[in-house]
Amino acid sequence: MRKVHKASSIQDFYKLDFGAMWRYFKSETVAFWMICAYLFLEYVRPQSIYPALDFLPWAQLAILGALVGCFLDKSVRWVSSSINVLLIFFFLVILASSFFAYWPEISYGQLQNFYTWLIIYFLIINIVNTEQRLFIFICIFFASSFKLSFSLALTWAKRGFSFTDWGLSGPPGFFQNSGELAIQMLVFWPLAWAFATQIKPYISKTKYFIIILMPITAIMVILGASSRGAQLALLVQLVALNYKSIFRPKVILSCAFGFVLLWAFLPEEQKERFEVVGNDRTSQQRLLYWENGFDMMNRNPALGVGYFNFVRYYESYYSDDMLYERAELPHNIFIQVGTDSGYIGLSIFLLLIFSARKKMRKAYKELNIINPKFSKIPVGFNLALLGFVIAGQFVTVAYYPFLWIHLALVVSFFKLLSSRDLKGKVHHGCFCDSSRIQ
């Protein structure tokens, strides 16, 4: 049976007592160690930063270790959720689309781009099933993202906040490209902001100063990444965060000052890129991808042209609309999913997004009753999802980690919040404080 150190209470975690957190982590199971190791390896990617370490498929080994560990961990229980059902149906549609694709061999060669996330999703929701586990897991997510945001914000500052064509780049992997890096920051900063708000009463001013640097440096990276879509998404997130009080004089002045400050940080070259939106060759090509992508979906409404068949199909049937030598993916998550798996797959994809948002809206209402001081956590989740959706209209990231890790965290958080065990006792954690229930 798993032994937990007495000092490892959730209150110690809120104080960021790293000694207590480490003692708890050491007492945990192999399954939890491995899923945490996977998150660290995928987001920090030390094996890519230091080539000497890249002699084994570390991330894949961590997934395998977590999978094996599940059978040894008696605390792992199957977690049911409507999102689980939607994900399984989505995978079945992808399989059907691959079978009936114009070029099935292309589809079969790309199946790992989704089924890997399916496996990781189910590992996370079934292993990360206590408050302490969720807190540590999210802290690893924060620390990994903060490593990126802090180092890249410093890089941008050292070059005088100047513009470069490549923007800011992360380590080789999902966040190497500046556009994808900026989306990770869009997902990261709202959760980091909610986290900082939550634990502020428990920690020292020094710790709070370090924690609040997470959303600040993330926003700096979004500005320095030279991604117009991500910067637009940031603006939408900030408006959504303040929409209830947007017309109050103080809020209007604060927002105006913030927008002026953000605009002042943008290099002149980046401002010029906004001025030519829709007229430059990049924008025109993306508009053609979207227009012809809709045409592909209308011609193949049920299952699309085939999973990952967009590029080959475009080059074969829309060669007159190629402004570059080769076609690329459609630079839009909805066009990507719609052409990959038709309106059936797109409908399920949209239901996944709406289901995640709905769960966090329900969590927000419940926390407002039982523990209002933590109600900003679901707000952070939904702001992160909003950033992904808005930025996803300009990049092809449907099968990147953003949505799938987000869904796993949403289900883990929501299941702990709605747990009868937590509601049946006096609890002072982030999910429920039954002493407040009348």
NORRADA-V824698 format. One record per residue. N is the residue number from 1. RES is the residue in one letter. PHI is phi in degrees with one decimal (NA if undefined). PSI is psi in whole degrees, -180 to 180 (* if undefined). NEAR is the number of other ideal C-beta (glycine too) atoms within 10 Angstrom. Layout:
BEGIN
n=N res=RES phi=PHI psi=PSI near=NEAR
n=N res=RES phi=PHI psi=PSI near=NEAR
END
This chain:
BEGIN
n=1 res=M phi=NA psi=144 near=5
n=2 res=R phi=-69.5 psi=130 near=10
n=3 res=K phi=-101.5 psi=135 near=7
n=4 res=V phi=-118.0 psi=127 near=14
n=5 res=H phi=-61.1 psi=139 near=15
n=6 res=K phi=-59.1 psi=-33 near=8
n=7 res=A phi=-76.1 psi=-8 near=13
n=8 res=S phi=-87.6 psi=57 near=21
n=9 res=S phi=-87.2 psi=164 near=18
n=10 res=I phi=-66.2 psi=-28 near=19
n=11 res=Q phi=-64.6 psi=-38 near=13
n=12 res=D phi=-63.0 psi=-36 near=20
n=13 res=F phi=-65.9 psi=-42 near=23
n=14 res=Y phi=-62.4 psi=-30 near=18
n=15 res=K phi=-78.8 psi=0 near=17
n=16 res=L phi=53.3 psi=46 near=17
n=17 res=D phi=-79.2 psi=94 near=18
n=18 res=F phi=-66.2 psi=-27 near=12
n=19 res=G phi=-64.3 psi=-46 near=11
n=20 res=A phi=-64.4 psi=-40 near=20
n=21 res=M phi=-64.6 psi=-41 near=19
n=22 res=W phi=-67.4 psi=-41 near=13
n=23 res=R phi=-61.9 psi=-40 near=16
n=24 res=Y phi=-65.3 psi=-45 near=23
n=25 res=F phi=-60.2 psi=-42 near=18
n=26 res=K phi=-63.7 psi=-29 near=11
n=27 res=S phi=-82.4 psi=-5 near=14
n=28 res=E phi=-77.8 psi=-180 near=21
n=29 res=T phi=-92.8 psi=166 near=19
n=30 res=V phi=-60.5 psi=-39 near=14
n=31 res=A phi=-58.5 psi=-46 near=24
n=32 res=F phi=-69.1 psi=-41 near=26
n=33 res=W phi=-56.7 psi=-45 near=17
n=34 res=M phi=-70.4 psi=-39 near=22
n=35 res=I phi=-69.9 psi=-32 near=28
n=36 res=C phi=-68.4 psi=-40 near=22
n=37 res=A phi=-62.0 psi=-41 near=18
n=38 res=Y phi=-59.6 psi=-48 near=23
n=39 res=L phi=-58.1 psi=-44 near=23
n=40 res=F phi=-63.8 psi=-46 near=19
n=41 res=L phi=-66.2 psi=-35 near=22
n=42 res=E phi=-75.0 psi=-37 near=19
n=43 res=Y phi=-93.2 psi=-36 near=23
n=44 res=V phi=-88.5 psi=-38 near=19
n=45 res=R phi=52.9 psi=58 near=23
n=46 res=P phi=-61.9 psi=-27 near=12
n=47 res=Q phi=-68.2 psi=-21 near=19
n=48 res=S phi=-91.3 psi=-34 near=15
n=49 res=I phi=-70.4 psi=-39 near=12
n=50 res=Y phi=-116.5 psi=97 near=9
n=51 res=P phi=-54.5 psi=-27 near=9
n=52 res=A phi=-62.5 psi=-24 near=6
n=53 res=L phi=-85.1 psi=-12 near=13
n=54 res=D phi=-88.6 psi=62 near=14
n=55 res=F phi=-116.4 psi=-1 near=8
n=56 res=L phi=-141.5 psi=154 near=9
n=57 res=P phi=-77.4 psi=78 near=12
n=58 res=W phi=-59.1 psi=-47 near=18
n=59 res=A phi=-61.1 psi=-43 near=19
n=60 res=Q phi=-65.2 psi=-37 near=12
n=61 res=L phi=-65.8 psi=-37 near=14
n=62 res=A phi=-65.2 psi=-40 near=22
n=63 res=I phi=-62.8 psi=-45 near=21
n=64 res=L phi=-62.3 psi=-41 near=14
n=65 res=G phi=-64.0 psi=-40 near=17
n=66 res=A phi=-65.8 psi=-39 near=27
n=67 res=L phi=-64.4 psi=-46 near=17
n=68 res=V phi=-65.6 psi=-41 near=13
n=69 res=G phi=-62.0 psi=-29 near=19
n=70 res=C phi=-59.3 psi=-36 near=19
n=71 res=F phi=-76.3 psi=-17 near=9
n=72 res=L phi=-98.7 psi=-13 near=10
n=73 res=D phi=-96.7 psi=108 near=19
n=74 res=K phi=-69.8 psi=-18 near=9
n=75 res=S phi=-80.7 psi=-12 near=15
n=76 res=V phi=-76.5 psi=123 near=19
n=77 res=R phi=-128.2 psi=149 near=9
n=78 res=W phi=-63.5 psi=129 near=8
n=79 res=V phi=-103.6 psi=120 near=20
n=80 res=S phi=-93.9 psi=146 near=11
n=81 res=S phi=-164.1 psi=150 near=17
n=82 res=S phi=-62.4 psi=-29 near=13
n=83 res=I phi=-65.5 psi=-35 near=21
n=84 res=N phi=-57.1 psi=-47 near=17
n=85 res=V phi=-63.4 psi=-44 near=13
n=86 res=L phi=-61.9 psi=-41 near=20
n=87 res=L phi=-64.7 psi=-41 near=20
n=88 res=I phi=-65.3 psi=-43 near=13
n=89 res=F phi=-63.1 psi=-39 near=16
n=90 res=F phi=-61.5 psi=-42 near=22
n=91 res=F phi=-64.7 psi=-41 near=18
n=92 res=L phi=-63.6 psi=-38 near=14
n=93 res=V phi=-66.4 psi=-40 near=24
n=94 res=I phi=-61.5 psi=-42 near=28
n=95 res=L phi=-62.6 psi=-44 near=17
n=96 res=A phi=-64.7 psi=-41 near=17
n=97 res=S phi=-62.7 psi=-38 near=26
n=98 res=S phi=-66.1 psi=-41 near=24
n=99 res=F phi=-65.2 psi=-40 near=13
n=100 res=F phi=-97.7 psi=13 near=17
n=101 res=A phi=-65.9 psi=159 near=24
n=102 res=Y phi=-64.1 psi=-37 near=15
n=103 res=W phi=-130.6 psi=83 near=18
n=104 res=P phi=-57.8 psi=-32 near=15
n=105 res=E phi=-62.6 psi=-33 near=9
n=106 res=I phi=-66.6 psi=-44 near=18
n=107 res=S phi=-62.4 psi=-48 near=22
n=108 res=Y phi=-61.9 psi=-33 near=15
n=109 res=G phi=-72.3 psi=-13 near=13
n=110 res=Q phi=-111.8 psi=3 near=17
n=111 res=L phi=-59.2 psi=-31 near=15
n=112 res=Q phi=-62.9 psi=-21 near=11
n=113 res=N phi=-65.4 psi=-19 near=14
n=114 res=F phi=-112.5 psi=-45 near=21
n=115 res=Y phi=-65.0 psi=-23 near=12
n=116 res=T phi=-63.4 psi=-43 near=16
n=117 res=W phi=-68.4 psi=-32 near=20
n=118 res=L phi=-61.8 psi=-45 near=16
n=119 res=I phi=-63.7 psi=-47 near=15
n=120 res=I phi=-62.7 psi=-42 near=23
n=121 res=Y phi=-56.6 psi=-51 near=21
n=122 res=F phi=-67.7 psi=-33 near=19
n=123 res=L phi=-62.9 psi=-46 near=22
n=124 res=I phi=-63.5 psi=-51 near=25
n=125 res=I phi=-67.5 psi=-26 near=23
n=126 res=N phi=-91.0 psi=-26 near=21
n=127 res=I phi=-91.3 psi=-44 near=28
n=128 res=V phi=-83.7 psi=79 near=29
n=129 res=N phi=-124.2 psi=15 near=19
n=130 res=T phi=-132.5 psi=163 near=20
n=131 res=E phi=-61.1 psi=-43 near=21
n=132 res=Q phi=-63.2 psi=-42 near=22
n=133 res=R phi=-63.8 psi=-44 near=23
n=134 res=L phi=-64.1 psi=-40 near=22
n=135 res=F phi=-62.0 psi=-47 near=19
n=136 res=I phi=-64.6 psi=-43 near=20
n=137 res=F phi=-61.5 psi=-45 near=20
n=138 res=I phi=-67.8 psi=-35 near=19
n=139 res=C phi=-62.7 psi=-37 near=16
n=140 res=I phi=-66.1 psi=-41 near=18
n=141 res=F phi=-58.6 psi=-45 near=21
n=142 res=F phi=-64.9 psi=-48 near=18
n=143 res=A phi=-61.8 psi=-40 near=14
n=144 res=S phi=-66.1 psi=-44 near=20
n=145 res=S phi=-69.7 psi=-36 near=24
n=146 res=F phi=-67.3 psi=-34 near=19
n=147 res=K phi=-58.7 psi=-43 near=15
n=148 res=L phi=-66.5 psi=-51 near=23
n=149 res=S phi=-65.9 psi=-41 near=29
n=150 res=F phi=-68.2 psi=-47 near=18
n=151 res=S phi=-66.2 psi=-39 near=14
n=152 res=L phi=-76.3 psi=-32 near=24
n=153 res=A phi=-64.4 psi=-39 near=21
n=154 res=L phi=-64.5 psi=-42 near=12
n=155 res=T phi=-58.4 psi=-45 near=13
n=156 res=W phi=-65.1 psi=-40 near=22
n=157 res=A phi=-66.1 psi=-39 near=12
n=158 res=K phi=-65.9 psi=-28 near=9
n=159 res=R phi=-94.7 psi=19 near=13
n=160 res=G phi=72.7 psi=30 near=7
n=161 res=F phi=55.0 psi=36 near=15
n=162 res=S phi=-86.1 psi=166 near=12
n=163 res=F phi=-92.2 psi=140 near=17
n=164 res=T phi=-135.8 psi=153 near=15
n=165 res=D phi=-60.4 psi=-34 near=7
n=166 res=W phi=-90.5 psi=-4 near=9
n=167 res=G phi=65.9 psi=-125 near=22
n=168 res=L phi=-121.9 psi=142 near=26
n=169 res=S phi=-122.9 psi=142 near=16
n=170 res=G phi=-93.6 psi=-172 near=26
n=171 res=P phi=-68.6 psi=161 near=18
n=172 res=P phi=-53.5 psi=133 near=13
n=173 res=G phi=138.8 psi=-151 near=18
n=174 res=F phi=-66.6 psi=-25 near=19
n=175 res=F phi=-111.9 psi=19 near=26
n=176 res=Q phi=-71.1 psi=-44 near=13
n=177 res=N phi=-71.4 psi=142 near=18
n=178 res=S phi=-62.0 psi=-36 near=23
n=179 res=G phi=-64.3 psi=-47 near=20
n=180 res=E phi=-68.5 psi=-37 near=23
n=181 res=L phi=-59.1 psi=-45 near=26
n=182 res=A phi=-63.1 psi=-36 near=31
n=183 res=I phi=-67.0 psi=-39 near=30
n=184 res=Q phi=-59.4 psi=-38 near=28
n=185 res=M phi=-69.6 psi=-34 near=33
n=186 res=L phi=-64.4 psi=-35 near=32
n=187 res=V phi=-76.6 psi=-34 near=27
n=188 res=F phi=-76.4 psi=-47 near=28
n=189 res=W phi=-65.6 psi=-38 near=27
n=190 res=P phi=-66.1 psi=-37 near=25
n=191 res=L phi=-68.6 psi=-39 near=24
n=192 res=A phi=-65.9 psi=-39 near=27
n=193 res=W phi=-62.8 psi=-46 near=23
n=194 res=A phi=-64.2 psi=-40 near=21
n=195 res=F phi=-62.6 psi=-46 near=23
n=196 res=A phi=-61.9 psi=-40 near=23
n=197 res=T phi=-63.9 psi=-40 near=19
n=198 res=Q phi=-65.4 psi=-47 near=18
n=199 res=I phi=-94.1 psi=-1 near=19
n=200 res=K phi=-52.3 psi=-44 near=15
n=201 res=P phi=-66.4 psi=-16 near=10
n=202 res=Y phi=-98.0 psi=-15 near=15
n=203 res=I phi=-118.2 psi=165 near=17
n=204 res=S phi=-73.3 psi=166 near=10
n=205 res=K phi=-63.4 psi=-35 near=8
n=206 res=T phi=-64.3 psi=-47 near=8
n=207 res=K phi=-63.4 psi=-40 near=15
n=208 res=Y phi=-64.5 psi=-39 near=16
n=209 res=F phi=-60.5 psi=-40 near=11
n=210 res=I phi=-68.7 psi=-43 near=15
n=211 res=I phi=-64.9 psi=-41 near=21
n=212 res=I phi=-70.5 psi=-16 near=16
n=213 res=L phi=-66.5 psi=-22 near=17
n=214 res=M phi=-61.0 psi=-57 near=22
n=215 res=P phi=-67.1 psi=-32 near=23
n=216 res=I phi=-64.6 psi=-50 near=15
n=217 res=T phi=-68.8 psi=-31 near=25
n=218 res=A phi=-62.6 psi=-44 near=28
n=219 res=I phi=-64.9 psi=-36 near=24
n=220 res=M phi=-61.0 psi=-41 near=24
n=221 res=V phi=-66.1 psi=-39 near=30
n=222 res=I phi=-60.1 psi=-42 near=30
n=223 res=L phi=-69.1 psi=-35 near=24
n=224 res=G phi=-86.7 psi=-8 near=28
n=225 res=A phi=-80.4 psi=-6 near=27
n=226 res=S phi=62.5 psi=28 near=22
n=227 res=S phi=-104.3 psi=111 near=29
n=228 res=R phi=-63.6 psi=-39 near=18
n=229 res=G phi=-63.1 psi=-42 near=20
n=230 res=A phi=-67.4 psi=-38 near=28
n=231 res=Q phi=-68.1 psi=-37 near=22
n=232 res=L phi=-64.3 psi=-41 near=16
n=233 res=A phi=-63.2 psi=-39 near=25
n=234 res=L phi=-60.8 psi=-44 near=23
n=235 res=L phi=-59.8 psi=-44 near=13
n=236 res=V phi=-63.8 psi=-41 near=17
n=237 res=Q phi=-60.1 psi=-45 near=22
n=238 res=L phi=-65.1 psi=-39 near=17
n=239 res=V phi=-65.9 psi=-44 near=12
n=240 res=A phi=-62.9 psi=-36 near=17
n=241 res=L phi=-63.9 psi=-33 near=19
n=242 res=N phi=-112.7 psi=16 near=16
n=243 res=Y phi=-65.0 psi=-30 near=10
n=244 res=K phi=-70.3 psi=-27 near=9
n=245 res=S phi=-122.0 psi=21 near=12
n=246 res=I phi=-63.4 psi=-26 near=12
n=247 res=F phi=-96.1 psi=3 near=9
n=248 res=R phi=-74.1 psi=139 near=12
n=249 res=P phi=-53.7 psi=-44 near=7
n=250 res=K phi=-63.9 psi=-41 near=8
n=251 res=V phi=-68.5 psi=-42 near=14
n=252 res=I phi=-59.4 psi=-45 near=13
n=253 res=L phi=-65.4 psi=-43 near=10
n=254 res=S phi=-63.8 psi=-45 near=13
n=255 res=C phi=-64.8 psi=-42 near=17
n=256 res=A phi=-61.6 psi=-43 near=10
n=257 res=F phi=-63.3 psi=-42 near=10
n=258 res=G phi=-63.4 psi=-43 near=13
n=259 res=F phi=-66.7 psi=-39 near=13
n=260 res=V phi=-63.0 psi=-41 near=10
n=261 res=L phi=-64.9 psi=-45 near=9
n=262 res=L phi=-62.8 psi=-42 near=17
n=263 res=W phi=-64.4 psi=-36 near=12
n=264 res=A phi=-66.1 psi=-31 near=8
n=265 res=F phi=-74.7 psi=-24 near=14
n=266 res=L phi=-68.8 psi=130 near=18
n=267 res=P phi=-63.3 psi=156 near=18
n=268 res=E phi=-59.3 psi=-38 near=9
n=269 res=E phi=-62.7 psi=-37 near=12
n=270 res=Q phi=-69.1 psi=-38 near=22
n=271 res=K phi=-62.4 psi=-38 near=11
n=272 res=E phi=-64.9 psi=-32 near=12
n=273 res=R phi=-64.6 psi=-35 near=19
n=274 res=F phi=-68.7 psi=-33 near=12
n=275 res=E phi=-69.4 psi=-25 near=8
n=276 res=V phi=-103.9 psi=11 near=11
n=277 res=V phi=-55.0 psi=130 near=11
n=278 res=G phi=92.2 psi=-16 near=8
n=279 res=N phi=-111.3 psi=-26 near=9
n=280 res=D phi=-74.8 psi=163 near=13
n=281 res=R phi=-64.1 psi=-37 near=10
n=282 res=T phi=-60.3 psi=-47 near=16
n=283 res=S phi=-64.9 psi=-42 near=16
n=284 res=Q phi=-64.3 psi=-39 near=13
n=285 res=Q phi=-66.2 psi=-39 near=17
n=286 res=R phi=-65.4 psi=-38 near=22
n=287 res=L phi=-61.9 psi=-38 near=13
n=288 res=L phi=-68.1 psi=-39 near=18
n=289 res=Y phi=-59.6 psi=-44 near=26
n=290 res=W phi=-67.3 psi=-46 near=16
n=291 res=E phi=-60.7 psi=-48 near=12
n=292 res=N phi=-74.6 psi=-27 near=20
n=293 res=G phi=-63.3 psi=-43 near=25
n=294 res=F phi=-61.5 psi=-38 near=15
n=295 res=D phi=-64.5 psi=-41 near=13
n=296 res=M phi=-59.2 psi=-45 near=25
n=297 res=M phi=-65.2 psi=-39 near=22
n=298 res=N phi=-70.4 psi=-31 near=10
n=299 res=R phi=-78.6 psi=-24 near=11
n=300 res=N phi=-132.5 psi=66 near=22
n=301 res=P phi=-67.6 psi=-34 near=13
n=302 res=A phi=-72.7 psi=-58 near=14
n=303 res=L phi=-123.7 psi=11 near=21
n=304 res=G phi=73.0 psi=-167 near=31
n=305 res=V phi=-85.5 psi=-8 near=28
n=306 res=G phi=125.1 psi=141 near=27
n=307 res=Y phi=-56.5 psi=119 near=32
n=308 res=F phi=63.0 psi=26 near=25
n=309 res=N phi=-94.6 psi=0 near=24
n=310 res=F phi=-55.3 psi=-50 near=26
n=311 res=V phi=-61.9 psi=-49 near=15
n=312 res=R phi=-63.3 psi=-43 near=16
n=313 res=Y phi=-65.1 psi=-42 near=23
n=314 res=Y phi=-63.1 psi=-46 near=24
n=315 res=E phi=-64.8 psi=-28 near=12
n=316 res=S phi=-82.3 psi=-36 near=13
n=317 res=Y phi=-115.7 psi=-12 near=15
n=318 res=Y phi=-131.8 psi=37 near=17
n=319 res=S phi=-62.8 psi=-26 near=9
n=320 res=D phi=-70.8 psi=-16 near=6
n=321 res=D phi=-105.4 psi=29 near=15
n=322 res=M phi=-104.2 psi=113 near=15
n=323 res=L phi=-90.2 psi=-7 near=11
n=324 res=Y phi=-122.2 psi=171 near=9
n=325 res=E phi=-63.5 psi=-39 near=5
n=326 res=R phi=-126.2 psi=152 near=8
n=327 res=A phi=-80.3 psi=155 near=22
n=328 res=E phi=-121.7 psi=178 near=14
n=329 res=L phi=-65.7 psi=163 near=19
n=330 res=P phi=-73.2 psi=-5 near=27
n=331 res=H phi=58.9 psi=40 near=23
n=332 res=N phi=-165.5 psi=125 near=22
n=333 res=I phi=-66.2 psi=-34 near=25
n=334 res=F phi=-74.3 psi=-39 near=20
n=335 res=I phi=-66.9 psi=-39 near=25
n=336 res=Q phi=-59.8 psi=-52 near=25
n=337 res=V phi=-68.4 psi=-39 near=28
n=338 res=G phi=-64.9 psi=-41 near=29
n=339 res=T phi=-76.0 psi=-29 near=31
n=340 res=D phi=-70.4 psi=-42 near=32
n=341 res=S phi=-138.1 psi=17 near=33
n=342 res=G phi=71.1 psi=-173 near=23
n=343 res=Y phi=-69.7 psi=-23 near=16
n=344 res=I phi=-65.7 psi=-52 near=19
n=345 res=G phi=-64.2 psi=-40 near=26
n=346 res=L phi=-63.7 psi=-39 near=23
n=347 res=S phi=-62.5 psi=-43 near=17
n=348 res=I phi=-66.5 psi=-41 near=21
n=349 res=F phi=-58.8 psi=-45 near=22
n=350 res=L phi=-66.3 psi=-38 near=15
n=351 res=L phi=-64.0 psi=-36 near=17
n=352 res=L phi=-61.0 psi=-45 near=20
n=353 res=I phi=-65.2 psi=-47 near=19
n=354 res=F phi=-67.1 psi=-35 near=12
n=355 res=S phi=-65.7 psi=-42 near=18
n=356 res=A phi=-62.8 psi=-43 near=23
n=357 res=R phi=-64.2 psi=-42 near=17
n=358 res=K phi=-63.0 psi=-42 near=15
n=359 res=K phi=-61.8 psi=-40 near=24
n=360 res=M phi=-74.5 psi=-29 near=23
n=361 res=R phi=-65.1 psi=-41 near=14
n=362 res=K phi=-66.2 psi=-41 near=14
n=363 res=A phi=-62.4 psi=-39 near=24
n=364 res=Y phi=-61.8 psi=-46 near=18
n=365 res=K phi=-65.2 psi=-40 near=11
n=366 res=E phi=-68.7 psi=-43 near=18
n=367 res=L phi=-66.6 psi=-31 near=22
n=368 res=N phi=-62.6 psi=-23 near=12
n=369 res=I phi=-90.4 psi=-48 near=11
n=370 res=I phi=-94.0 psi=-25 near=19
n=371 res=N phi=-163.0 psi=74 near=22
n=372 res=P phi=-58.8 psi=-28 near=12
n=373 res=K phi=-65.8 psi=-15 near=12
n=374 res=F phi=-108.1 psi=12 near=22
n=375 res=S phi=-72.7 psi=-11 near=19
n=376 res=K phi=-76.6 psi=-14 near=20
n=377 res=I phi=-63.0 psi=-51 near=22
n=378 res=P phi=-62.9 psi=-30 near=25
n=379 res=V phi=-61.5 psi=-43 near=21
n=380 res=G phi=-60.9 psi=-41 near=23
n=381 res=F phi=-59.9 psi=-47 near=26
n=382 res=N phi=-71.7 psi=-32 near=22
n=383 res=L phi=-65.8 psi=-40 near=24
n=384 res=A phi=-62.1 psi=-44 near=26
n=385 res=L phi=-63.2 psi=-41 near=23
n=386 res=L phi=-61.4 psi=-43 near=20
n=387 res=G phi=-60.4 psi=-42 near=27
n=388 res=F phi=-62.0 psi=-46 near=21
n=389 res=V phi=-65.3 psi=-45 near=19
n=390 res=I phi=-65.9 psi=-50 near=20
n=391 res=A phi=-65.0 psi=-29 near=30
n=392 res=G phi=-68.6 psi=-9 near=25
n=393 res=Q phi=-75.8 psi=-6 near=16
n=394 res=F phi=-126.4 psi=-2 near=21
n=395 res=V phi=-139.5 psi=164 near=23
n=396 res=T phi=-104.9 psi=85 near=20
n=397 res=V phi=-130.0 psi=27 near=23
n=398 res=A phi=-61.7 psi=-32 near=24
n=399 res=Y phi=-108.9 psi=24 near=22
n=400 res=Y phi=-89.1 psi=170 near=20
n=401 res=P phi=-68.2 psi=-17 near=22
n=402 res=F phi=-50.4 psi=-59 near=25
n=403 res=L phi=-71.9 psi=-41 near=23
n=404 res=W phi=-71.8 psi=-40 near=20
n=405 res=I phi=-67.8 psi=-39 near=19
n=406 res=H phi=-59.7 psi=-46 near=20
n=407 res=L phi=-60.8 psi=-40 near=25
n=408 res=A phi=-63.4 psi=-44 near=25
n=409 res=L phi=-65.6 psi=-39 near=22
n=410 res=V phi=-60.9 psi=-48 near=25
n=411 res=V phi=-65.3 psi=-43 near=25
n=412 res=S phi=-61.0 psi=-47 near=23
n=413 res=F phi=-63.1 psi=-47 near=22
n=414 res=F phi=-66.1 psi=-39 near=24
n=415 res=K phi=-67.0 psi=-38 near=19
n=416 res=L phi=-67.8 psi=-38 near=22
n=417 res=L phi=-64.1 psi=-40 near=24
n=418 res=S phi=-92.0 psi=6 near=15
n=419 res=S phi=-64.9 psi=133 near=16
n=420 res=R phi=-66.4 psi=-33 near=7
n=421 res=D phi=-61.3 psi=-42 near=10
n=422 res=L phi=-70.4 psi=-39 near=19
n=423 res=K phi=-77.0 psi=-16 near=15
n=424 res=G phi=-88.6 psi=4 near=10
n=425 res=K phi=-143.9 psi=161 near=10
n=426 res=V phi=-68.4 psi=123 near=10
n=427 res=H phi=-140.5 psi=136 near=20
n=428 res=H phi=-116.6 psi=23 near=14
n=429 res=G phi=-86.0 psi=-168 near=19
n=430 res=C phi=-78.3 psi=-13 near=23
n=431 res=F phi=-97.8 psi=-35 near=24
n=432 res=C phi=-159.3 psi=138 near=26
n=433 res=D phi=-126.5 psi=91 near=18
n=434 res=S phi=-67.3 psi=-18 near=14
n=435 res=S phi=-67.1 psi=-15 near=11
n=436 res=R phi=-90.5 psi=-13 near=13
n=437 res=I phi=-77.7 psi=128 near=11
n=438 res=Q phi=-86.8 psi=* near=3
END
